[in-house]
Amino acid sequence: MRILSLPIDDDLLEVHNSLWTGEEKVYFNGQLASVGTSIFGRNHYFTVDAPGGDGIDKYRVEIGMSWIGWVTVDVFRNDRCLLASSKTPITRVDARLQEGNDSKPYHLKRDPQETTLDDEFFV
């Protein structure tokens, strides 16, 4: 059963998992990239020619189980996280907002966009 379809630029990564047999398959653009069997998940590694032919991209797909029994999937390309499940700590919180820190949170402003009414709309 397909549990994930992840578009990555012009490519498509798919993860299939059978809870009955424990078989896991990872497809990249429809080609089988990795296959294995596990009960609680495993890591899948494969490489792909980089777009434009300049180098090789290294992929790591981590399939696991959450504490409530859901299947989790994390996807990394060249050790950069593309998709994170709740078990992967990648949150970037400003240290000034951390509990126990004396500094005050700062206010972020959005660029003000001036709105004007279209006189032709209001006839």
Biopython code that builds the backbone (N, CA, C, O; Angstrom):
import numpy as np
from Bio.PDB.StructureBuilder import StructureBuilder

atoms = [
    (1, "MET", "N", (0.847, -1.171, 0.000)),
    (1, "MET", "CA", (0.000, 0.000, 0.000)),
    (1, "MET", "C", (0.896, 1.238, 0.000)),
    (1, "MET", "O", (1.851, 1.318, 0.772)),
    (2, "ARG", "N", (0.590, 2.187, -0.854)),
    (2, "ARG", "CA", (1.361, 3.427, -0.912)),
    (2, "ARG", "C", (1.012, 4.274, 0.314)),
    (2, "ARG", "O", (-0.158, 4.558, 0.570)),
    (3, "ILE", "N", (2.039, 4.670, 1.064)),
    (3, "ILE", "CA", (1.796, 5.503, 2.239)),
    (3, "ILE", "C", (2.298, 6.923, 2.049)),
    (3, "ILE", "O", (1.996, 7.803, 2.855)),
    (4, "LEU", "N", (3.077, 7.158, 0.969)),
    (4, "LEU", "CA", (3.606, 8.498, 0.748)),
    (4, "LEU", "C", (3.913, 8.701, -0.721)),
    (4, "LEU", "O", (4.504, 7.837, -1.369)),
    (5, "SER", "N", (3.508, 9.850, -1.245)),
    (5, "SER", "CA", (3.944, 10.332, -2.556)),
    (5, "SER", "C", (4.472, 11.733, -2.324)),
    (5, "SER", "O", (3.725, 12.623, -1.918)),
    (6, "LEU", "N", (5.759, 11.934, -2.582)),
    (6, "LEU", "CA", (6.401, 13.214, -2.295)),
    (6, "LEU", "C", (7.031, 13.786, -3.558)),
    (6, "LEU", "O", (8.047, 13.272, -4.026)),
    (7, "PRO", "N", (6.437, 14.856, -4.124)),
    (7, "PRO", "CA", (7.076, 15.519, -5.258)),
    (7, "PRO", "C", (8.332, 16.251, -4.776)),
    (7, "PRO", "O", (8.291, 16.989, -3.792)),
    (8, "ILE", "N", (9.439, 16.038, -5.476)),
    (8, "ILE", "CA", (10.694, 16.718, -5.168)),
    (8, "ILE", "C", (11.161, 17.352, -6.463)),
    (8, "ILE", "O", (11.681, 16.667, -7.344)),
    (9, "ASP", "N", (10.979, 18.649, -6.581)),
    (9, "ASP", "CA", (11.239, 19.360, -7.835)),
    (9, "ASP", "C", (10.446, 18.687, -8.949)),
    (9, "ASP", "O", (9.218, 18.651, -8.880)),
    (10, "ASP", "N", (11.110, 18.152, -9.972)),
    (10, "ASP", "CA", (10.406, 17.493, -11.073)),
    (10, "ASP", "C", (10.331, 15.979, -10.892)),
    (10, "ASP", "O", (9.908, 15.270, -11.806)),
    (11, "ASP", "N", (10.732, 15.479, -9.738)),
    (11, "ASP", "CA", (10.768, 14.045, -9.477)),
    (11, "ASP", "C", (9.650, 13.650, -8.516)),
    (11, "ASP", "O", (9.010, 14.506, -7.904)),
    (12, "LEU", "N", (9.424, 12.336, -8.391)),
    (12, "LEU", "CA", (8.403, 11.824, -7.484)),
    (12, "LEU", "C", (8.972, 10.648, -6.702)),
    (12, "LEU", "O", (9.425, 9.662, -7.283)),
    (13, "LEU", "N", (8.943, 10.764, -5.383)),
    (13, "LEU", "CA", (9.370, 9.697, -4.494)),
    (13, "LEU", "C", (8.127, 9.072, -3.878)),
    (13, "LEU", "O", (7.258, 9.774, -3.359)),
    (14, "GLU", "N", (8.050, 7.745, -3.940)),
    (14, "GLU", "CA", (6.911, 7.031, -3.367)),
    (14, "GLU", "C", (7.406, 5.981, -2.383)),
    (14, "GLU", "O", (8.427, 5.330, -2.607)),
    (15, "VAL", "N", (6.664, 5.830, -1.290)),
    (15, "VAL", "CA", (6.984, 4.822, -0.284)),
    (15, "VAL", "C", (5.778, 3.908, -0.151)),
    (15, "VAL", "O", (4.652, 4.364, 0.049)),
    (16, "HIS", "N", (6.032, 2.613, -0.266)),
    (16, "HIS", "CA", (4.997, 1.594, -0.115)),
    (16, "HIS", "C", (5.358, 0.731, 1.089)),
    (16, "HIS", "O", (6.528, 0.428, 1.319)),
    (17, "ASN", "N", (4.347, 0.342, 1.851)),
    (17, "ASN", "CA", (4.582, -0.462, 3.044)),
    (17, "ASN", "C", (3.427, -1.437, 3.212)),
    (17, "ASN", "O", (2.261, -1.057, 3.102)),
    (18, "SER", "N", (3.757, -2.690, 3.479)),
    (18, "SER", "CA", (2.739, -3.690, 3.772)),
    (18, "SER", "C", (2.821, -4.038, 5.254)),
    (18, "SER", "O", (3.809, -4.612, 5.711)),
    (19, "LEU", "N", (1.777, -3.686, 5.999)),
    (19, "LEU", "CA", (1.757, -4.010, 7.428)),
    (19, "LEU", "C", (1.621, -5.508, 7.665)),
    (19, "LEU", "O", (1.964, -5.999, 8.740)),
    (20, "TRP", "N", (1.124, -6.238, 6.670)),
    (20, "TRP", "CA", (0.944, -7.684, 6.817)),
    (20, "TRP", "C", (2.243, -8.445, 6.645)),
    (20, "TRP", "O", (2.536, -9.365, 7.409)),
    (21, "THR", "N", (3.031, -8.059, 5.632)),
    (21, "THR", "CA", (4.268, -8.797, 5.351)),
    (21, "THR", "C", (5.512, -8.081, 5.870)),
    (21, "THR", "O", (6.571, -8.699, 5.979)),
    (22, "GLY", "N", (5.406, -6.788, 6.192)),
    (22, "GLY", "CA", (6.554, -6.014, 6.641)),
    (22, "GLY", "C", (7.443, -5.535, 5.508)),
    (22, "GLY", "O", (8.507, -4.964, 5.748)),
    (23, "GLU", "N", (7.008, -5.767, 4.260)),
    (23, "GLU", "CA", (7.826, -5.358, 3.121)),
    (23, "GLU", "C", (7.686, -3.863, 2.867)),
    (23, "GLU", "O", (6.578, -3.328, 2.820)),
    (24, "GLU", "N", (8.826, -3.198, 2.703)),
    (24, "GLU", "CA", (8.876, -1.771, 2.410)),
    (24, "GLU", "C", (9.552, -1.582, 1.052)),
    (24, "GLU", "O", (10.567, -2.216, 0.764)),
    (25, "LYS", "N", (8.987, -0.710, 0.227)),
    (25, "LYS", "CA", (9.570, -0.406, -1.079)),
    (25, "LYS", "C", (9.601, 1.100, -1.262)),
    (25, "LYS", "O", (8.652, 1.802, -0.914)),
    (26, "VAL", "N", (10.696, 1.581, -1.808)),
    (26, "VAL", "CA", (10.845, 2.996, -2.120)),
    (26, "VAL", "C", (11.051, 3.107, -3.625)),
    (26, "VAL", "O", (11.933, 2.461, -4.191)),
    (27, "TYR", "N", (10.228, 3.934, -4.266)),
    (27, "TYR", "CA", (10.306, 4.159, -5.708)),
    (27, "TYR", "C", (10.717, 5.606, -5.964)),
    (27, "TYR", "O", (10.298, 6.516, -5.248)),
    (28, "PHE", "N", (11.534, 5.809, -6.984)),
    (28, "PHE", "CA", (11.919, 7.147, -7.414)),
    (28, "PHE", "C", (11.604, 7.250, -8.896)),
    (28, "PHE", "O", (12.210, 6.554, -9.711)),
    (29, "ASN", "N", (10.678, 8.098, -9.244)),
    (29, "ASN", "CA", (10.194, 8.250, -10.627)),
    (29, "ASN", "C", (9.770, 6.904, -11.213)),
    (29, "ASN", "O", (10.041, 6.613, -12.378)),
    (30, "GLY", "N", (9.112, 6.097, -10.404)),
    (30, "GLY", "CA", (8.576, 4.823, -10.851)),
    (30, "GLY", "C", (9.565, 3.674, -10.852)),
    (30, "GLY", "O", (9.179, 2.532, -11.101)),
    (31, "GLN", "N", (10.833, 3.951, -10.578)),
    (31, "GLN", "CA", (11.850, 2.899, -10.538)),
    (31, "GLN", "C", (12.078, 2.462, -9.092)),
    (31, "GLN", "O", (12.153, 3.299, -8.192)),
    (32, "LEU", "N", (12.186, 1.173, -8.875)),
    (32, "LEU", "CA", (12.443, 0.654, -7.538)),
    (32, "LEU", "C", (13.832, 1.092, -7.095)),
    (32, "LEU", "O", (14.829, 0.744, -7.729)),
    (33, "ALA", "N", (13.900, 1.857, -6.002)),
    (33, "ALA", "CA", (15.173, 2.390, -5.504)),
    (33, "ALA", "C", (15.690, 1.588, -4.322)),
    (33, "ALA", "O", (16.903, 1.467, -4.145)),
    (34, "SER", "N", (14.790, 1.033, -3.504)),
    (34, "SER", "CA", (15.201, 0.264, -2.338)),
    (34, "SER", "C", (14.043, -0.614, -1.893)),
    (34, "SER", "O", (12.877, -0.245, -2.029)),
    (35, "VAL", "N", (14.383, -1.781, -1.358)),
    (35, "VAL", "CA", (13.371, -2.695, -0.843)),
    (35, "VAL", "C", (13.943, -3.395, 0.379)),
    (35, "VAL", "O", (15.142, -3.666, 0.443)),
    (36, "GLY", "N", (13.095, -3.683, 1.336)),
    (36, "GLY", "CA", (13.528, -4.391, 2.532)),
    (36, "GLY", "C", (12.325, -4.784, 3.368)),
    (36, "GLY", "O", (11.202, -4.348, 3.111)),
    (37, "THR", "N", (12.574, -5.611, 4.369)),
    (37, "THR", "CA", (11.513, -6.086, 5.248)),
    (37, "THR", "C", (11.849, -5.719, 6.684)),
    (37, "THR", "O", (12.995, -5.848, 7.112)),
    (38, "SER", "N", (10.851, -5.263, 7.422)),
    (38, "SER", "CA", (11.054, -4.944, 8.832)),
    (38, "SER", "C", (9.714, -4.954, 9.553)),
    (38, "SER", "O", (8.648, -4.936, 8.937)),
    (39, "ILE", "N", (9.801, -4.984, 10.852)),
    (39, "ILE", "CA", (8.590, -4.919, 11.666)),
    (39, "ILE", "C", (8.343, -3.489, 12.127)),
    (39, "ILE", "O", (7.219, -2.994, 12.048)),
    (40, "PHE", "N", (9.389, -2.827, 12.607)),
    (40, "PHE", "CA", (9.244, -1.478, 13.159)),
    (40, "PHE", "C", (9.858, -0.397, 12.291)),
    (40, "PHE", "O", (9.981, 0.747, 12.729)),
    (41, "GLY", "N", (10.246, -0.733, 11.067)),
    (41, "GLY", "CA", (10.802, 0.255, 10.157)),
    (41, "GLY", "C", (12.296, 0.100, 9.993)),
    (41, "GLY", "O", (12.965, -0.556, 10.792)),
    (42, "ARG", "N", (12.802, 0.711, 8.948)),
    (42, "ARG", "CA", (14.230, 0.657, 8.650)),
    (42, "ARG", "C", (14.601, 1.856, 7.807)),
    (42, "ARG", "O", (13.731, 2.617, 7.384)),
    (43, "ASN", "N", (15.889, 2.030, 7.560)),
    (43, "ASN", "CA", (16.376, 3.107, 6.706)),
    (43, "ASN", "C", (16.651, 2.558, 5.317)),
    (43, "ASN", "O", (17.150, 1.443, 5.164)),
    (44, "HIS", "N", (16.322, 3.350, 4.308)),
    (44, "HIS", "CA", (16.579, 2.999, 2.916)),
    (44, "HIS", "C", (17.513, 4.061, 2.341)),
    (44, "HIS", "O", (17.296, 5.259, 2.524)),
    (45, "TYR", "N", (18.559, 3.605, 1.641)),
    (45, "TYR", "CA", (19.544, 4.498, 1.052)),
    (45, "TYR", "C", (19.624, 4.226, -0.447)),
    (45, "TYR", "O", (19.595, 3.075, -0.882)),
    (46, "PHE", "N", (19.724, 5.301, -1.233)),
    (46, "PHE", "CA", (19.958, 5.164, -2.670)),
    (46, "PHE", "C", (20.516, 6.470, -3.202)),
    (46, "PHE", "O", (20.412, 7.510, -2.553)),
    (47, "THR", "N", (21.102, 6.413, -4.375)),
    (47, "THR", "CA", (21.647, 7.606, -5.018)),
    (47, "THR", "C", (20.987, 7.801, -6.377)),
    (47, "THR", "O", (20.529, 6.847, -7.006)),
    (48, "VAL", "N", (20.948, 9.054, -6.817)),
    (48, "VAL", "CA", (20.338, 9.419, -8.094)),
    (48, "VAL", "C", (21.218, 10.490, -8.735)),
    (48, "VAL", "O", (21.760, 11.356, -8.048)),
    (49, "ASP", "N", (21.352, 10.422, -10.047)),
    (49, "ASP", "CA", (22.057, 11.494, -10.742)),
    (49, "ASP", "C", (21.348, 12.814, -10.469)),
    (49, "ASP", "O", (20.124, 12.904, -10.569)),
    (50, "ALA", "N", (22.122, 13.831, -10.126)),
    (50, "ALA", "CA", (21.543, 15.147, -9.844)),
    (50, "ALA", "C", (20.982, 15.746, -11.123)),
    (50, "ALA", "O", (21.466, 15.445, -12.214)),
    (51, "PRO", "N", (19.957, 16.600, -10.998)),
    (51, "PRO", "CA", (19.413, 17.259, -12.196)),
    (51, "PRO", "C", (20.517, 18.048, -12.907)),
    (51, "PRO", "O", (21.330, 18.718, -12.270)),
    (52, "GLY", "N", (20.528, 17.956, -14.195)),
    (52, "GLY", "CA", (21.551, 18.648, -14.974)),
    (52, "GLY", "C", (22.838, 17.850, -15.119)),
    (52, "GLY", "O", (23.760, 18.285, -15.809)),
    (53, "GLY", "N", (22.913, 16.682, -14.475)),
    (53, "GLY", "CA", (24.078, 15.829, -14.611)),
    (53, "GLY", "C", (25.301, 16.260, -13.833)),
    (53, "GLY", "O", (26.388, 15.726, -14.052)),
    (54, "ASP", "N", (25.152, 17.219, -12.925)),
    (54, "ASP", "CA", (26.316, 17.689, -12.163)),
    (54, "ASP", "C", (26.322, 17.096, -10.755)),
    (54, "ASP", "O", (25.909, 17.748, -9.796)),
    (55, "GLY", "N", (26.787, 15.870, -10.643)),
    (55, "GLY", "CA", (26.916, 15.227, -9.345)),
    (55, "GLY", "C", (25.870, 14.164, -9.088)),
    (55, "GLY", "O", (25.111, 13.773, -9.975)),
    (56, "ILE", "N", (25.853, 13.710, -7.850)),
    (56, "ILE", "CA", (24.953, 12.646, -7.416)),
    (56, "ILE", "C", (24.254, 13.104, -6.133)),
    (56, "ILE", "O", (24.892, 13.635, -5.224)),
    (57, "ASP", "N", (22.947, 12.892, -6.073)),
    (57, "ASP", "CA", (22.184, 13.169, -4.861)),
    (57, "ASP", "C", (22.048, 11.880, -4.065)),
    (57, "ASP", "O", (21.715, 10.829, -4.613)),
    (58, "LYS", "N", (22.313, 11.974, -2.764)),
    (58, "LYS", "CA", (22.181, 10.829, -1.870)),
    (58, "LYS", "C", (20.878, 10.966, -1.096)),
    (58, "LYS", "O", (20.641, 11.987, -0.450)),
    (59, "TYR", "N", (20.042, 9.951, -1.158)),
    (59, "TYR", "CA", (18.759, 9.960, -0.473)),
    (59, "TYR", "C", (18.769, 8.973, 0.690)),
    (59, "TYR", "O", (19.380, 7.907, 0.620)),
    (60, "ARG", "N", (18.082, 9.355, 1.749)),
    (60, "ARG", "CA", (17.842, 8.468, 2.889)),
    (60, "ARG", "C", (16.365, 8.571, 3.245)),
    (60, "ARG", "O", (15.858, 9.665, 3.494)),
    (61, "VAL", "N", (15.685, 7.450, 3.270)),
    (61, "VAL", "CA", (14.268, 7.403, 3.630)),
    (61, "VAL", "C", (14.175, 6.557, 4.898)),
    (61, "VAL", "O", (14.499, 5.370, 4.891)),
    (62, "GLU", "N", (13.731, 7.183, 5.979)),
    (62, "GLU", "CA", (13.609, 6.493, 7.265)),
    (62, "GLU", "C", (12.134, 6.165, 7.505)),
    (62, "GLU", "O", (11.297, 7.057, 7.641)),
    (63, "ILE", "N", (11.840, 4.879, 7.552)),
    (63, "ILE", "CA", (10.477, 4.436, 7.832)),
    (63, "ILE", "C", (10.470, 3.891, 9.249)),
    (63, "ILE", "O", (11.342, 3.107, 9.626)),
    (64, "GLY", "N", (9.498, 4.304, 10.023)),
    (64, "GLY", "CA", (9.428, 3.872, 11.411)),
    (64, "GLY", "C", (7.990, 3.783, 11.883)),
    (64, "GLY", "O", (7.048, 3.865, 11.095)),
    (65, "MET", "N", (7.846, 3.616, 13.180)),
    (65, "MET", "CA", (6.529, 3.548, 13.812)),
    (65, "MET", "C", (6.471, 4.576, 14.934)),
    (65, "MET", "O", (7.424, 4.731, 15.697)),
    (66, "SER", "N", (5.356, 5.271, 15.028)),
    (66, "SER", "CA", (5.163, 6.189, 16.146)),
    (66, "SER", "C", (4.713, 5.389, 17.363)),
    (66, "SER", "O", (4.426, 4.197, 17.264)),
    (67, "TRP", "N", (4.657, 6.048, 18.491)),
    (67, "TRP", "CA", (4.289, 5.348, 19.723)),
    (67, "TRP", "C", (2.837, 4.882, 19.720)),
    (67, "TRP", "O", (2.465, 4.034, 20.530)),
    (68, "ILE", "N", (2.006, 5.425, 18.818)),
    (68, "ILE", "CA", (0.617, 4.956, 18.753)),
    (68, "ILE", "C", (0.397, 3.986, 17.592)),
    (68, "ILE", "O", (-0.736, 3.597, 17.310)),
    (69, "GLY", "N", (1.478, 3.598, 16.924)),
    (69, "GLY", "CA", (1.375, 2.580, 15.885)),
    (69, "GLY", "C", (1.242, 3.084, 14.470)),
    (69, "GLY", "O", (1.068, 2.281, 13.554)),
    (70, "TRP", "N", (1.317, 4.398, 14.253)),
    (70, "TRP", "CA", (1.269, 4.942, 12.896)),
    (70, "TRP", "C", (2.621, 4.791, 12.225)),
    (70, "TRP", "O", (3.654, 4.836, 12.893)),
    (71, "VAL", "N", (2.626, 4.614, 10.925)),
    (71, "VAL", "CA", (3.862, 4.555, 10.157)),
    (71, "VAL", "C", (4.363, 5.978, 9.960)),
    (71, "VAL", "O", (3.601, 6.862, 9.569)),
    (72, "THR", "N", (5.649, 6.197, 10.232)),
    (72, "THR", "CA", (6.261, 7.513, 10.044)),
    (72, "THR", "C", (7.284, 7.424, 8.924)),
    (72, "THR", "O", (7.912, 6.385, 8.724)),
    (73, "VAL", "N", (7.446, 8.521, 8.197)),
    (73, "VAL", "CA", (8.421, 8.569, 7.104)),
    (73, "VAL", "C", (9.157, 9.903, 7.171)),
    (73, "VAL", "O", (8.542, 10.965, 7.264)),
    (74, "ASP", "N", (10.478, 9.827, 7.123)),
    (74, "ASP", "CA", (11.338, 11.001, 7.022)),
    (74, "ASP", "C", (12.165, 10.846, 5.752)),
    (74, "ASP", "O", (12.663, 9.760, 5.456)),
    (75, "VAL", "N", (12.308, 11.942, 5.000)),
    (75, "VAL", "CA", (13.042, 11.890, 3.738)),
    (75, "VAL", "C", (14.156, 12.936, 3.782)),
    (75, "VAL", "O", (13.926, 14.099, 4.113)),
    (76, "PHE", "N", (15.367, 12.494, 3.439)),
    (76, "PHE", "CA", (16.530, 13.371, 3.417)),
    (76, "PHE", "C", (17.208, 13.264, 2.054)),
    (76, "PHE", "O", (17.329, 12.177, 1.489)),
    (77, "ARG", "N", (17.645, 14.409, 1.538)),
    (77, "ARG", "CA", (18.461, 14.442, 0.317)),
    (77, "ARG", "C", (19.745, 15.159, 0.680)),
    (77, "ARG", "O", (19.717, 16.307, 1.124)),
    (78, "ASN", "N", (20.871, 14.485, 0.494)),
    (78, "ASN", "CA", (22.178, 15.044, 0.850)),
    (78, "ASN", "C", (22.185, 15.550, 2.289)),
    (78, "ASN", "O", (22.705, 16.627, 2.581)),
    (79, "ASP", "N", (21.603, 14.760, 3.176)),
    (79, "ASP", "CA", (21.503, 15.035, 4.617)),
    (79, "ASP", "C", (20.679, 16.273, 4.957)),
    (79, "ASP", "O", (20.752, 16.775, 6.079)),
    (80, "ARG", "N", (19.907, 16.763, 4.013)),
    (80, "ARG", "CA", (18.985, 17.875, 4.290)),
    (80, "ARG", "C", (17.577, 17.305, 4.330)),
    (80, "ARG", "O", (17.166, 16.583, 3.421)),
    (81, "CYS", "N", (16.845, 17.625, 5.374)),
    (81, "CYS", "CA", (15.508, 17.064, 5.565)),
    (81, "CYS", "C", (14.521, 17.683, 4.573)),
    (81, "CYS", "O", (14.365, 18.903, 4.510)),
    (82, "LEU", "N", (13.857, 16.817, 3.799)),
    (82, "LEU", "CA", (12.817, 17.256, 2.872)),
    (82, "LEU", "C", (11.428, 17.040, 3.448)),
    (82, "LEU", "O", (10.492, 17.774, 3.131)),
    (83, "LEU", "N", (11.301, 16.020, 4.302)),
    (83, "LEU", "CA", (10.024, 15.703, 4.935)),
    (83, "LEU", "C", (10.318, 15.134, 6.310)),
    (83, "LEU", "O", (11.103, 14.196, 6.449)),
    (84, "ALA", "N", (9.687, 15.705, 7.324)),
    (84, "ALA", "CA", (9.946, 15.263, 8.695)),
    (84, "ALA", "C", (8.660, 14.807, 9.352)),
    (84, "ALA", "O", (7.623, 15.462, 9.242)),
    (85, "SER", "N", (8.738, 13.687, 10.031)),
    (85, "SER", "CA", (7.618, 13.228, 10.844)),
    (85, "SER", "C", (7.761, 13.859, 12.223)),
    (85, "SER", "O", (8.695, 14.626, 12.460)),
    (86, "SER", "N", (6.858, 13.548, 13.118)),
    (86, "SER", "CA", (6.887, 14.136, 14.454)),
    (86, "SER", "C", (8.085, 13.667, 15.264)),
    (86, "SER", "O", (8.406, 14.279, 16.283)),
    (87, "LYS", "N", (8.754, 12.598, 14.843)),
    (87, "LYS", "CA", (9.886, 12.094, 15.615)),
    (87, "LYS", "C", (11.196, 12.794, 15.271)),
    (87, "LYS", "O", (12.191, 12.602, 15.969)),
    (88, "THR", "N", (11.218, 13.600, 14.215)),
    (88, "THR", "CA", (12.444, 14.260, 13.782)),
    (88, "THR", "C", (12.491, 15.694, 14.298)),
    (88, "THR", "O", (11.645, 16.508, 13.930)),
    (89, "PRO", "N", (13.470, 16.016, 15.145)),
    (89, "PRO", "CA", (13.550, 17.363, 15.727)),
    (89, "PRO", "C", (14.250, 18.346, 14.796)),
    (89, "PRO", "O", (15.475, 18.461, 14.827)),
    (90, "ILE", "N", (13.494, 19.048, 13.980)),
    (90, "ILE", "CA", (14.111, 20.036, 13.096)),
    (90, "ILE", "C", (13.555, 21.434, 13.321)),
    (90, "ILE", "O", (13.857, 22.343, 12.549)),
    (91, "THR", "N", (12.753, 21.626, 14.354)),
    (91, "THR", "CA", (12.154, 22.927, 14.609)),
    (91, "THR", "C", (13.236, 23.955, 14.889)),
    (91, "THR", "O", (14.169, 23.707, 15.653)),
    (92, "ARG", "N", (13.096, 25.096, 14.267)),
    (92, "ARG", "CA", (14.047, 26.184, 14.484)),
    (92, "ARG", "C", (13.342, 27.279, 15.281)),
    (92, "ARG", "O", (12.666, 28.136, 14.713)),
    (93, "VAL", "N", (13.506, 27.242, 16.591)),
    (93, "VAL", "CA", (12.881, 28.240, 17.455)),
    (93, "VAL", "C", (13.953, 29.225, 17.895)),
    (93, "VAL", "O", (15.037, 28.825, 18.318)),
    (94, "ASP", "N", (13.645, 30.510, 17.795)),
    (94, "ASP", "CA", (14.568, 31.546, 18.208)),
    (94, "ASP", "C", (14.865, 31.386, 19.696)),
    (94, "ASP", "O", (13.943, 31.229, 20.496)),
    (95, "ALA", "N", (16.124, 31.423, 20.070)),
    (95, "ALA", "CA", (16.527, 31.239, 21.472)),
    (95, "ALA", "C", (15.904, 32.289, 22.381)),
    (95, "ALA", "O", (15.700, 32.031, 23.568)),
    (96, "ARG", "N", (15.597, 33.471, 21.845)),
    (96, "ARG", "CA", (14.986, 34.522, 22.664)),
    (96, "ARG", "C", (13.576, 34.162, 23.091)),
    (96, "ARG", "O", (13.047, 34.762, 24.026)),
    (97, "LEU", "N", (12.952, 33.190, 22.424)),
    (97, "LEU", "CA", (11.588, 32.797, 22.756)),
    (97, "LEU", "C", (11.553, 31.560, 23.653)),
    (97, "LEU", "O", (10.475, 31.122, 24.054)),
    (98, "GLN", "N", (12.707, 30.998, 23.970)),
    (98, "GLN", "CA", (12.754, 29.809, 24.806)),
    (98, "GLN", "C", (12.348, 30.138, 26.236)),
    (98, "GLN", "O", (12.582, 31.245, 26.719)),
    (99, "GLU", "N", (11.742, 29.175, 26.901)),
    (99, "GLU", "CA", (11.328, 29.326, 28.284)),
    (99, "GLU", "C", (12.555, 29.556, 29.161)),
    (99, "GLU", "O", (13.590, 28.920, 28.966)),
    (100, "GLY", "N", (12.436, 30.475, 30.137)),
    (100, "GLY", "CA", (13.535, 30.754, 31.048)),
    (100, "GLY", "C", (14.528, 31.769, 30.513)),
    (100, "GLY", "O", (15.522, 32.064, 31.177)),
    (101, "ASN", "N", (14.285, 32.301, 29.346)),
    (101, "ASN", "CA", (15.169, 33.300, 28.768)),
    (101, "ASN", "C", (14.641, 34.675, 29.143)),
    (101, "ASN", "O", (13.441, 34.926, 29.034)),
    (102, "ASP", "N", (15.530, 35.581, 29.588)),
    (102, "ASP", "CA", (15.123, 36.908, 30.064)),
    (102, "ASP", "C", (14.702, 37.847, 28.946)),
    (102, "ASP", "O", (13.890, 38.745, 29.172)),
    (103, "SER", "N", (15.234, 37.660, 27.751)),
    (103, "SER", "CA", (14.959, 38.619, 26.692)),
    (103, "SER", "C", (13.493, 38.548, 26.262)),
    (103, "SER", "O", (12.846, 37.505, 26.351)),
    (104, "LYS", "N", (13.010, 39.659, 25.806)),
    (104, "LYS", "CA", (11.614, 39.757, 25.392)),
    (104, "LYS", "C", (11.461, 39.318, 23.939)),
    (104, "LYS", "O", (12.356, 39.525, 23.120)),
    (105, "PRO", "N", (10.329, 38.716, 23.632)),
    (105, "PRO", "CA", (10.079, 38.374, 22.227)),
    (105, "PRO", "C", (10.012, 39.644, 21.385)),
    (105, "PRO", "O", (9.619, 40.697, 21.887)),
    (106, "TYR", "N", (10.375, 39.561, 20.166)),
    (106, "TYR", "CA", (10.316, 40.712, 19.286)),
    (106, "TYR", "C", (9.107, 40.605, 18.378)),
    (106, "TYR", "O", (8.561, 39.523, 18.161)),
    (107, "HIS", "N", (8.707, 41.733, 17.860)),
    (107, "HIS", "CA", (7.538, 41.807, 16.999)),
    (107, "HIS", "C", (7.981, 41.826, 15.547)),
    (107, "HIS", "O", (8.863, 42.597, 15.168)),
    (108, "LEU", "N", (7.368, 40.975, 14.737)),
    (108, "LEU", "CA", (7.666, 40.949, 13.311)),
    (108, "LEU", "C", (6.579, 41.692, 12.559)),
    (108, "LEU", "O", (5.392, 41.462, 12.790)),
    (109, "LYS", "N", (6.974, 42.577, 11.665)),
    (109, "LYS", "CA", (6.004, 43.317, 10.867)),
    (109, "LYS", "C", (5.980, 42.756, 9.463)),
    (109, "LYS", "O", (7.009, 42.376, 8.904)),
    (110, "ARG", "N", (4.800, 42.713, 8.913)),
    (110, "ARG", "CA", (4.649, 42.326, 7.512)),
    (110, "ARG", "C", (4.694, 43.599, 6.676)),
    (110, "ARG", "O", (4.359, 44.680, 7.159)),
    (111, "ASP", "N", (5.107, 43.464, 5.432)),
    (111, "ASP", "CA", (5.103, 44.625, 4.549)),
    (111, "ASP", "C", (3.668, 45.096, 4.376)),
    (111, "ASP", "O", (2.807, 44.328, 3.948)),
    (112, "PRO", "N", (3.409, 46.352, 4.704)),
    (112, "PRO", "CA", (2.027, 46.842, 4.532)),
    (112, "PRO", "C", (1.670, 46.925, 3.054)),
    (112, "PRO", "O", (2.412, 47.474, 2.240)),
    (113, "GLN", "N", (0.532, 46.370, 2.742)),
    (113, "GLN", "CA", (0.059, 46.444, 1.368)),
    (113, "GLN", "C", (-1.152, 47.373, 1.343)),
    (113, "GLN", "O", (-2.150, 47.152, 2.029)),
    (114, "GLU", "N", (-1.032, 48.389, 0.550)),
    (114, "GLU", "CA", (-2.104, 49.368, 0.458)),
    (114, "GLU", "C", (-3.202, 48.825, -0.443)),
    (114, "GLU", "O", (-2.940, 48.428, -1.578)),
    (115, "THR", "N", (-4.418, 48.807, 0.057)),
    (115, "THR", "CA", (-5.532, 48.330, -0.752)),
    (115, "THR", "C", (-6.345, 49.517, -1.233)),
    (115, "THR", "O", (-6.574, 50.473, -0.491)),
    (116, "THR", "N", (-6.769, 49.445, -2.460)),
    (116, "THR", "CA", (-7.605, 50.499, -3.029)),
    (116, "THR", "C", (-8.854, 49.850, -3.598)),
    (116, "THR", "O", (-8.831, 48.707, -4.055)),
    (117, "LEU", "N", (-9.932, 50.595, -3.560)),
    (117, "LEU", "CA", (-11.186, 50.088, -4.097)),
    (117, "LEU", "C", (-11.246, 50.349, -5.600)),
    (117, "LEU", "O", (-10.800, 51.382, -6.098)),
    (118, "ASP", "N", (-11.808, 49.383, -6.290)),
    (118, "ASP", "CA", (-11.998, 49.528, -7.723)),
    (118, "ASP", "C", (-13.357, 50.204, -7.912)),
    (118, "ASP", "O", (-14.400, 49.604, -7.651)),
    (119, "ASP", "N", (-13.332, 51.472, -8.371)),
    (119, "ASP", "CA", (-14.554, 52.247, -8.504)),
    (119, "ASP", "C", (-15.537, 51.621, -9.489)),
    (119, "ASP", "O", (-16.747, 51.789, -9.330)),
    (120, "GLU", "N", (-15.054, 50.910, -10.492)),
    (120, "GLU", "CA", (-15.941, 50.298, -11.456)),
    (120, "GLU", "C", (-16.720, 49.139, -10.846)),
    (120, "GLU", "O", (-17.804, 48.811, -11.330)),
    (121, "PHE", "N", (-16.193, 48.508, -9.792)),
    (121, "PHE", "CA", (-16.874, 47.400, -9.137)),
    (121, "PHE", "C", (-18.125, 47.893, -8.409)),
    (121, "PHE", "O", (-19.154, 47.218, -8.392)),
    (122, "PHE", "N", (-18.021, 49.075, -7.811)),
    (122, "PHE", "CA", (-19.145, 49.625, -7.056)),
    (122, "PHE", "C", (-19.962, 50.553, -7.951)),
    (122, "PHE", "O", (-19.741, 51.764, -7.950)),
    (123, "VAL", "N", (-20.887, 50.008, -8.701)),
    (123, "VAL", "CA", (-21.702, 50.808, -9.618)),
    (123, "VAL", "C", (-22.975, 51.221, -8.947)),
    (123, "VAL", "O", (-23.800, 51.903, -9.555)),
]
sb = StructureBuilder()
sb.init_structure("model")
sb.init_model(0)
sb.init_chain("A")
sb.init_seg("    ")
for serial, (resi, resn, name, xyz) in enumerate(atoms, 1):
    if name == "N":
        sb.init_residue(resn, " ", resi, " ")
    sb.init_atom(name, np.array(xyz, "f"), 0.0, 1.0, " ", f" {name:<3s}", serial, name[0])
structure = sb.get_structure()
